[in-house]
Amino acid sequence: MPSSTDTRPVIVLVRPQLGENIGKAARAMLNFGLSELRLVAPRDGWPNPSAGPAAAGADSVLEQARVFATLADAVADCAHVYATTVRKRGVTKPVLTPAEAAAAVHSESGRSAFVFGPERSGLETDDVALARAIVTVPINPEFGSLNLAQAVILCAYEWSKGTALDQPPLEDLLPPAPQEELEGLIAHIEAMLEPKGYFFPQDRATVTRRTLRTLLTKAQWSHLEVRTFRGVLSALERPDGSRRPRR
């Protein structure tokens, strides 16, 4: 169980109806580094056999989930409570986006909680009244329907952006090919194009060669890519029906 000094926000699901949705919410949490799930009066009781398969491996979140009779009990140790809802429901509170709420969580001391209501109706007015602020997602006014896991993942993702979660590299890049290999590739292509009259007329040959060189050096070829492309050119050079010689 997280310690009292844990600065990660708690996720509180109030009167959740379907075990599948609890499992999907747990999966969304763990994706972005959150692990403390609190359930307020789940409709079908707890544990729920439907939650595990939907969690897709986030079993640790479900195993540590705590059940409370009321929302007040669930957030009793939290200094900052954010109610997620699309409407103010007659309660005057500051209204934040998930990004603004996440920034506040990172800047404040004490435990924080994001509170989510039942799938069909959302949080009641009395639930919202317990919160410090309302969190509302800027959404298409013509279709403002988010499911429970989507709402959880939006808040969890925004919070995670302020943490040191390991980020995968944008691309697994091979080291670039040395200039010698690029020159070999360019010479190979030019040798194939020359007898085909590609560099005609002669007075444009220099410009055409320079443009071709620019095109080929722009690609940031790796050693493997140069070798592969040279292999393609060699195959094109061979007479039809001939086979690659054995090495």
Buried (B, 14 or more C-beta within 10 A) or exposed (E): EEEEEEEBBBBBBBBBBBBBBBBBBBBBBBBBEBBBBBBBBBEBEBBBEBBBEBBEEBBEBBEBBBBBEBBEEBBEEBEBBBBBBBEBBEBEBEEBBBBBBBBBBBEEEEBBBBBBBBBEEBBBEEBBBBBBBBBBBEEEEEEEEBEBBEBBBBBBBBBBEEEEEEEEEEEEEEEBBEEEBBEBBBEBBBEBBEEEEBBEEEEEEEEBBEEBBEEBBEBEBBEEBBBEBBEEEEEEEEEEEEEEEEE
